[in-house]
Amino acid sequence: MNGFAGLDIGERRRVSGSFITGTEVQTQSSGASCVITTDSEVSRVARQNSHVQQIELRTYVFLDSLQPQLAAYMGTVSQGFLPIPGDACLWMELSPGMAVHRVTDIALKASNVRLGQMVVERAFGSLALYHRDQSTVLHSGDVVLDAIGSEINRRSACDVSWTEVIRSITPDHAVLINRQNRRGSMIEAGMSMFILETEPAGYVLIAANEAEKASNITIVDVKGVGAFGRMTLAGREGDVEEAAAAAMRAIDQINR
């Protein structure tokens, strides 16, 4: 069997008056040959590798231990396996959006991680991977980074578009917030509220997780997909301020 797919056009074997690329197979009796493929495997693989190398890593967030409220909230929007409190989670956002299918395939074949969510937007694609063992999740992340030729420090920085603590929410304001959001817990009149908006969107997840670790707050809303990520937390004034500080420390750590 002689491979000649990588030869120049002028060197390729002429078969029936036309040039054909592929693998030449010699028969034992007559010595005649035939071609079993009409496409150059070398060039096809090269094109695939080129596409993978063009994937941009926008968000890479590792959550060492999902907190109970955030895990429950993510479960309400999960399309795949439901997250369990204490699971390690890896959230990635990529560009272009359709590249999320290739990256998901690489990650799932690298270890026993579970796919909890995969979102394909117009410009970006996001996925969430879960496993009880942190090293299992990190291994899949390392394999993905190696495959796309990227590193964690090449992810997009987190831009905080808006952050604010609003104290003693009025009843009208609380009702409207609760009617707009049906996945998280409700905010009550008199509570304080911390709101955060980030770009890229996925960074609000680590902000929410660290805020829940640090303080006794209520998660009202966490949206980690789209052009901007948005988070709403509520609770007593002191608890909310402590949670806000923890969230901003997590964002600062991302940007270092």
Summary of the structure (lengths in Angstrom):
residues: 256
radius of gyration: 25.1
end to end distance: 54.8
largest distance: 91.7
contacts: 827
relative contact order: 0.12
helix: 37%
strand: 28%
